[in-house]
């Protein structure tokens, strides 16, 4: 890396490299939750042990996630508007972190048959996770220069996948030892949830110690909640001025629906269709995280050079290839190839989408606009997994068919992306 390409050249004036690292460390910290609870361990445990492989188990899992995402959708834009008005993103981020870690640890109490308890705790933990995800994203335009948002976003996503690997690696070591002792999943899975919660709190510490709140409070009245929703209504009313952002948010809903379906159901598909054991599934997800980290870090640089639109289009083409490979895989080797491609696309597509939203966001309304981004992502997280779960339920357990149908979301996303004018969207943000 040359001096011209160093951290100082891509960061906003006054932002130090250690502060950018502290921001990225939150991605490192919270990725353990999605990797262990949503993607690799607890989702398969919920279906196989908590719900005892009932025909509706996959649909119940996706329905619980859908409920949590619906709650985030309802509250995220108002939380973003509140954070902008009171310049309190960091304080709200601390609340969301403690909430997610606390309810993740509490999930360890859910054993065989404890479906209601597991659903309640899952909804709560995922709600706090998603709310924090929106808040940390709103710091991105404050710490990176506008023409290097993709690169800095890639640092965060890349470090995030490393964090997911670190937490999952600790869990794998514990699970392997427990299985060697002959322990059932009902004994070793609860311990992985405590590991996940502890890693989240420990790794998030640099964020709260080193990341500055650069926003300044904006004029506001006494009714904080009412005012936040009023600001949201104003943003939606002005959507015509930000039509390229609006178009891209709809595009995100579509392609992220496919991404969320793959992320949420990957371990279930691996165990139910490819007959992976828990340890094999964890190893697979570790490999996916390696590929995702490489994709996020490398693609951030490519995005700044190729342009946001071309970069995202390339990742969507990769996702379409992934779905085709995985849905038709008969041998485990083919499924491993699909998983590697999925990892590369996972890191790059999520990083690229976050960066483009930052490029379209007015400087005084970052949290508010990233709240809208969060709304779109969470809507996609309802549509994708629920579609998958419904198809499995209605087709009497045909996971391959459900996986293949997720490819439609990527195709539609690619079509919608063609209607986004990146430079016009940037001009609208600067005019604000």
C-alpha positions in Angstrom: 0.0 0.0 0.0 1.5 3.3 -1.0 1.2 6.5 1.0 -1.4 7.8 -1.4 -3.5 4.7 -0.7 -2.9 4.7 3.1 -5.6 5.0 5.7 -5.2 8.8 6.1 -6.0 9.4 2.4 -9.3 7.6 2.5 -10.6 8.9 5.9 -12.5 12.1 6.4 -10.5 15.1 7.7 -9.7 14.7 11.4 -10.4 11.0 11.6 -7.5 8.9 12.8 -6.7 5.4 11.6 -7.3 3.9 15.0 -10.8 5.4 15.0 -11.6 3.7 11.7 -10.3 0.5 13.2 -12.5 1.0 16.3 -15.5 1.5 14.0 -14.7 -1.7 12.0 -14.2 -3.6 15.3 -17.9 -3.4 15.9 -18.4 -5.5 12.7 -15.9 -7.9 14.2 -17.8 -8.0 17.4 -21.4 -8.4 16.2 -20.6 -10.9 13.4 -20.3 -13.7 16.0 -24.0 -13.4 16.7 -25.1 -13.8 13.1 -22.6 -16.6 12.5 -23.4 -18.7 15.5 -27.1 -17.9 16.2 -28.5 -17.2 12.8 -26.3 -19.1 10.3 -24.3 -22.0 11.8 -25.5 -23.4 15.1 -28.6 -22.3 16.8 -30.8 -22.3 13.6 -30.2 -26.0 13.0 -30.5 -26.7 16.7 -33.9 -25.0 16.8 -35.2 -27.1 14.0 -33.7 -30.4 15.0 -33.8 -30.2 18.9 -36.1 -27.4 20.1 -38.8 -28.2 17.6 -37.9 -31.9 17.2 -37.8 -31.8 13.3 -41.5 -31.0 13.1 -42.8 -30.3 9.6 -43.4 -26.7 10.5 -40.0 -26.2 12.3 -38.3 -24.3 9.4 -41.3 -22.1 9.0 -41.4 -21.4 12.7 -37.7 -20.4 12.7 -38.1 -18.1 9.7 -41.4 -16.7 11.2 -39.6 -15.8 14.4 -36.9 -14.0 12.5 -39.5 -12.2 10.4 -41.2 -10.9 13.5 -38.0 -9.5 14.8 -37.3 -7.8 11.5 -40.8 -6.4 11.4 -40.2 -4.8 14.8 -36.9 -3.3 13.5 -38.6 -2.0 10.4 -41.2 -0.2 12.4 -38.7 1.4 14.8 -35.4 1.8 12.8 -36.2 5.0 10.8 -37.5 6.7 13.9 -34.5 5.6 15.9 -32.2 7.0 13.2 -34.1 10.3 13.2 -33.8 10.5 17.0 -30.1 9.7 16.8 -29.6 12.5 14.3 -31.6 15.0 16.3 -29.9 14.3 19.6 -26.5 13.3 18.3 -26.7 10.1 20.3 -25.8 7.2 18.0 -23.1 6.0 20.3 -25.3 5.9 23.3 -28.1 4.0 21.5 -25.4 1.6 20.1 -24.4 0.8 23.6 -28.0 -0.1 24.6 -28.4 -2.3 21.5 -25.1 -4.1 22.2 -26.0 -4.9 25.8 -29.5 -6.0 24.7 -28.2 -8.4 22.0 -25.5 -9.9 24.2 -27.9 -10.4 27.2 -30.7 -12.1 25.2 -28.1 -14.2 23.3 -26.9 -15.6 26.7 -30.5 -16.1 27.8 -31.1 -18.3 24.7 -29.0 -21.0 26.4 -32.0 -21.7 28.6 -34.1 -22.9 25.6 -33.9 -26.7 25.4 -36.0 -29.5 23.7 -39.6 -28.4 23.5 -39.0 -24.8 24.7 -40.4 -23.4 21.5 -42.1 -20.3 23.0 -39.1 -19.4 25.1 -36.7 -19.8 22.2 -38.9 -17.7 19.9 -39.2 -14.8 22.4 -35.5 -14.7 23.1 -34.6 -15.0 19.5 -36.9 -12.1 18.5 -35.4 -9.9 21.3 -31.8 -10.7 20.6 -32.1 -10.2 16.8 -34.1 -7.0 17.3 -31.2 -5.5 19.3 -28.7 -6.8 16.8 -30.4 -5.3 13.9 -30.9 -1.9 15.6 -27.2 -1.8 16.4 -26.3 -2.7 12.8 -28.1 0.3 11.5 -26.5 2.6 14.1 -22.9 1.5 13.4 -23.5 1.9 9.7 -24.5 5.6 10.2 -21.0 6.4 11.4 -19.5 5.3 8.0 -20.1 8.7 6.1 -18.5 10.5 9.1 -15.2 8.6 9.0 -14.6 8.0 5.3 -14.3 10.3 2.3 -17.2 10.1 -0.1 -15.1 8.6 -2.9 -13.7 5.9 -0.6 -16.8 4.7 1.1 -16.6 1.3 -0.6 -13.1 0.7 0.7 -13.8 1.7 4.3 -17.1 -0.3 4.3 -15.1 -3.2 3.0 -12.7 -2.9 6.0 -15.6 -3.3 8.3 -17.3 -6.2 6.5 -13.9 -8.0 6.1 -13.0 -7.6 9.8 -16.6 -8.6 10.6 -16.2 -12.0 8.9 -12.9 -12.5 10.7 -14.8 -11.8 13.9 -17.4 -14.4 12.9 -14.7 -16.9 12.3 -13.0 -16.2 15.6 -16.3 -16.7 17.6 -17.3 -19.7 15.5 -13.8 -21.2 15.9 -14.1 -21.1 19.6 -17.5 -22.7 19.4 -16.1 -25.4 17.1 -13.4 -26.2 19.5 -15.9 -26.6 22.4 -18.4 -28.6 20.2 -15.7 -31.0 19.0 -14.5 -31.6 22.6 -18.1 -32.1 23.8 -19.0 -34.5 20.9 -15.8 -36.5 21.7 -17.1 -36.9 25.2 -20.4 -38.1 23.8 -22.5 -35.1 24.9 -25.8 -34.4 23.0 -26.5 -31.0 21.3 -28.8 -30.0 24.1 -25.7 -29.9 26.3 -23.1 -28.2 24.1 -25.1 -25.7 22.1 -26.1 -23.6 25.2 -22.4 -23.1 25.9 -21.8 -21.7 22.4 -24.4 -19.0 23.1 -22.4 -17.8 26.2 -19.2 -17.8 24.1 -21.0 -15.7 21.5 -22.3 -13.2 24.0 -19.0 -12.8 25.7 -17.1 -12.3 22.5 -19.6 -9.6 21.4 -19.0 -7.6 24.6 -15.3 -8.0 24.6 -14.7 -7.2 20.9 -17.0 -4.2 21.0 -15.0 -2.4 23.7 -12.7 -0.6 21.3 -15.7 0.9 19.5 -17.0 2.6 22.7 -13.5 3.6 23.8 -12.1 5.1 20.6 -14.9 6.0 18.2 -16.1 9.6 18.5 -19.6 10.9 18.1 -19.0 13.6 15.4 -22.6 14.6 14.9 -24.0 17.7 16.5 -27.5 18.0 18.0 -30.0 19.5 15.7 -32.9 21.8 16.6 -35.7 19.7 18.1 -38.7 20.0 20.4 -39.6 18.2 23.6 -41.5 15.3 22.2 -38.6 13.1 21.1 -40.5 10.1 19.8 -43.2 12.1 18.1 -40.6 14.3 16.5 -38.6 11.4 15.3 -41.6 10.0 13.4 -42.4 13.5 12.1 -38.9 13.7 10.6 -39.4 10.2 9.1 -42.7 11.4 7.5 -40.8 14.4 6.1 -38.1 12.1 4.6 -40.7 9.9 3.0 -42.6 12.9 1.7 -39.4 14.1 0.0 -38.7 10.8 -1.5 -39.1 12.3 -5.0 -35.9 14.3 -4.4 -34.0 11.2 -3.6 -35.5 8.9 -6.2 -32.3 7.0 -6.9 -31.9 6.2 -3.2 -35.5 5.1 -3.2 -34.9 2.9 -6.2 -31.8 1.4 -4.8 -33.6 0.6 -1.5 -36.2 -1.3 -3.4 -33.4 -3.1 -5.3 -31.8 -3.9 -1.9 -35.1 -5.5 -0.7 -35.0 -7.8 -3.6 -31.4 -9.0 -3.8 -31.0 -9.0 0.0 -34.1 -11.3 0.3 -32.0 -13.9 -1.5 -28.9 -13.2 0.6 -30.9 -13.4 3.8 -32.5 -16.7 2.8 -29.1 -18.2 2.1 -27.6 -16.9 5.3 -30.4 -18.0 7.6 -31.0 -21.4 6.0 -27.4 -22.4 5.1 -26.9 -24.7 8.1 -30.4 -26.2 7.8 -29.8 -26.9 4.1 -26.4 -28.5 4.8 -27.8 -30.8 7.5 -31.1 -31.6 6.0 -30.1 -32.0 2.4 -26.3 -32.6 2.3 -26.4 -34.6 5.6 -23.6 -32.6 7.3 -22.9 -33.1 11.0 -22.8 -30.1 13.4 -19.0 -30.0 13.3 -19.0 -30.3 9.5 -21.5 -27.5 9.2 -19.4 -25.2 11.5 -16.4 -26.0 9.4 -18.3 -25.1 6.2 -19.4 -21.8 7.7 -15.9 -21.0 8.7 -14.8 -21.5 5.1 -17.6 -19.3 3.9 -16.5 -16.6 6.3 -12.9 -16.8 5.0 -14.2 -16.2 1.5 -16.6 -13.5 2.7 -13.7 -11.6 4.4 -11.6 -11.8 1.2 -14.6 -10.6 -0.8 -15.4 -7.7 1.4 -11.8 -6.5 1.7 -10.9 -6.9 -1.9 -14.2 -5.8 -3.4 -14.1 -2.5 -1.4 -11.2 -1.5 -3.5 -12.7 -2.8 -6.7 -16.0 -0.9 -6.0 -14.2 2.5 -5.7 -12.5 1.8 -9.0 -15.3 0.2 -11.0 -18.1 2.3 -9.6 -20.9 1.3 -7.2 -23.3 0.1 -9.8 -21.0 -2.2 -11.8 -19.6 -3.7 -8.6 -23.0 -4.6 -7.2 -24.1 -6.0 -10.6 -21.1 -8.3 -10.6 -22.0 -9.7 -7.1 -25.6 -10.4 -8.1 -24.4 -12.4 -11.1 -22.2 -14.4 -8.7 -25.2 -15.0 -6.4 -27.2 -16.4 -9.4 -24.4 -18.8 -10.1 -24.2 -19.8 -6.4 -27.9 -20.7 -6.2 -27.7 -22.8 -9.4 -24.7 -24.7 -8.0 -26.2 -25.3 -4.6 -29.7 -26.3 -5.7 -28.3 -28.9 -8.1 -25.5 -30.2 -5.9 -25.5 -33.9 -5.4 -21.9 -34.3 -4.2 -20.5 -32.5 -1.2 -17.6 -31.2 -3.3 -20.0 -29.3 -5.5 -21.8 -27.8 -2.5 -18.4 -26.7 -1.1 -17.7 -24.8 -4.4 -21.1 -23.1 -4.1 -20.3 -22.2 -0.5 -17.0 -20.6 -1.5 -18.7 -18.5 -4.3 -21.4 -17.6 -1.8 -18.8 -16.3 0.6 -17.1 -14.1 -1.9 -20.5 -12.7 -3.0 -21.7 -12.3 0.6 -19.0 -10.0 1.8 -18.8 -7.9 -1.4 -22.6 -7.4 -1.9 -23.3 -6.4 1.6 -20.3 -4.0 1.8 -21.2 -2.5 -1.6 -24.8 -1.9 -0.7 -23.9 -0.1 2.5 -21.4 2.1 0.8 -23.8 3.2 -1.9 -26.4 4.2 0.6 -23.7 6.3 2.3 -23.0 7.9 -1.0 -26.6 8.8 -1.4 -27.1 10.1 2.1 -27.1 13.9 3.0 -24.5 14.8 5.6 -26.9 15.9 8.3 -29.2 12.9 8.0 -26.9 9.9 8.0 -28.6 8.0 10.8 -32.0 8.7 9.4 -31.1 7.5 5.9 -29.3 4.4 7.3 -32.5 3.7 9.2 -34.2 3.5 5.9 -31.4 1.2 4.7 -32.0 -0.9 7.7 -35.8 -0.9 7.0 -35.1 -2.3 3.5 -32.6 -4.9 4.7 -35.0 -6.1 7.4 -37.9 -6.3 4.9 -35.7 -8.5 2.7 -34.9 -10.6 5.8 -38.7 -11.2 6.2 -39.4 -12.0 2.5 -36.4 -14.3 1.7 -36.5 -16.7 4.7 -40.3 -16.7 4.9 -40.4 -17.6 1.2 -38.0 -20.4 1.7 -39.8 -21.7 4.8 -43.2 -21.6 3.1 -42.0 -23.5 0.1 -40.4 -26.2 2.2 -43.7 -26.5 4.2 -46.0 -26.5 1.2 -43.8 -28.9 -0.9 -43.4 -31.4 1.9 -39.8 -30.7 2.7 -38.3 -30.0 -0.7 -35.4 -27.8 0.3 -33.8 -27.9 -3.1 -36.8 -26.3 -4.7 -36.9 -23.6 -2.0 -33.2 -22.9 -2.5 -33.6 -22.7 -6.3 -36.5 -20.2 -6.0 -34.3 -17.8 -4.0 -32.5 -17.1 -7.3 -35.5 -15.2 -8.5 -34.8 -12.4 -6.0 -31.3 -11.9 -7.4 -32.5 -11.7 -11.0 -35.2 -9.1 -10.0 -32.6 -7.1 -8.1 -30.3 -7.0 -11.1 -33.1 -5.6 -13.3 -34.0 -3.0 -10.7 -30.3 -1.9 -10.3 -30.3 -0.9 -14.0 -32.7 1.9 -13.2 -30.5 3.5 -10.5 -28.5 6.6 -11.6 -25.6 6.9 -9.2 -24.4 10.4 -10.1 -27.9 11.8 -10.0 -28.4 10.3 -6.6 -25.1 11.8 -5.3 -26.1 15.2 -6.6 -29.4 15.0 -4.7 -27.5 14.2 -1.5 -25.1 17.1 -2.0 -28.0 19.5 -2.7 -29.5 18.7 0.6 
